[in-house]
Each structure stands twice: as structure tokens, then as C-alpha cells.
């Protein structure tokens, strides 16, 4: 189910049945605090991901856990100690802060983590990054990306979530908003060092906006492809036009952005 639809359903439930809504929220908090049993499947997935992604260094792993838990003060205290002991700020960002958000994003992609958790983890990570920036100046981004909703479509919850996750993974993201004409995308791309445009649409009637944008960027020889996603979008649809790639989830968008921005992949590499 697309995130736009999910969020709309959540809001409808909050308005129509606030008692049940609050009960579910309280149950979720109780599970998180360990007062009532939660799904063991999630814990097993968390343990597996942490084993695969978390650093072996226990001090770094503690920072990663703080990010995963969304505890900004804890992260800031731990990062301050690491920097005070002489640890390289860039190394702390790369190998202590980033693994935490990576696990959270993997869980989100598996349907075991939710928007508030992503936002809290991102906030905790940004607290640590802020301390590292004070030591070395701006932490270099992984690349410049823009996000937009195709012309004619006003649904932007999915786009906002994807943009937040891209930012959390170290990309500089400029949000062009919703109902964005192809000429606006082209103008921004020409004036800025953009490597990838991320476009989405919830409605079938506005899918042509993604086609027009991708082909215009190709016609103008910008070298910038369009990563397409959203409830109305499929791989079969995206494969019908050039200068485009299909990303089913925010995490897939992150992986595509990583390859495109570091130059190791082209949009054609994602067609297989």
C-alpha cells in the first residue's frame, strides 16, 4: 500500500475513532518500552541487521544504537566523547552515525519501522553530525538530488518521506514541491549541480508528467535521469521511456542515488 494512502487512512481513523487511535498509540509505546510483548519477527530482523551493518567497535556501535533508538541527547553525549578522545569526525559520521540510520531505513523498507521512527533517528543522527561539523566544517554530502511530484498531482506524503530518508542518508535534497511542471525541473537542474531527479505520482492521469520531465532532461543533454516512484508507477511503465529508472521504495531510491551520484552507475544499469 502506498504511503499516501496509509497516511490518509491513519488520519481518517484518528478523526473517526480517537479513542481507538490513542489506544493503538499507547500499545505501540508500551511495546517499545517492553511492558507488553511485541512481534519477535521485528526483533530478529533488528538483531540480524545490526550484526550485518553495525560497527564492531563498541563505542561506535553505541552511537549507532542511539541513532536507531532516536535518542538525540545520548548520541550527542557519545559523539562528544569520541571527538574529545581524538576520533576523526568524518570517520564518526561514516562508521558510527550512518549505520544507525541505515538499519532504521532497512526496517522501514521491510514494513517494520514507521515514519516517526525514521524522523526521530534522523534527528538523533543530525545532532551527532552537527558536532562533527563544528570540528571539520560542513560534512560533504553524497550528492545533490531534487524531489518533486509530477505536474497535476498534489499528493506529496510519499515524496516527503523519500526526501527525508535521502537526507538521512547523507544527500543534499532540494524539494521542488508538488504539481511541478517539467520546465521548472529543467530550470533548476541547469542552474545547480544536480545528479538525480526523484519524481513521483499517485495518480495514473499524471504519469505523463514523469515521461515529459525525463525526456526533456535528456533532450537538453543535462545528464540527469529521473528516478520514478509512487502508487501509480511500475517498472513496466518506467521501462517504456528513456532517461529514467524505477524505485519501488525510499531505500531503493537511496541505493540508486548512491550509484548515480558517485558515478558508478547510470540509469541504464537499473533496467535489468
ABEGO torsion letter per residue (X at the ends): XBAAAAAAAAAAAAAABAAAAAAAAAAAAAAAAGABBBBAAAAAAAAAAAAAABBABAAAAAAAAAAAAGBAAAAAAAAAAAAAAGBBAAAAAAAAAAAAAAAAAAAAAAGABBAAAAAAAAAAAAAAAAAAAAAAEBBBBAEBBBBBBBBGBABAAAAAAAAAAAAAAGBBBBBAEBGBBAAAAAAAAAABBBABBBBBBABAAAAAAAAAAAAAAAAAGAGBBBBBBEAABBAAAAAABBGBBBBABAAAAAAAAAAAAAGABBAAAAAX
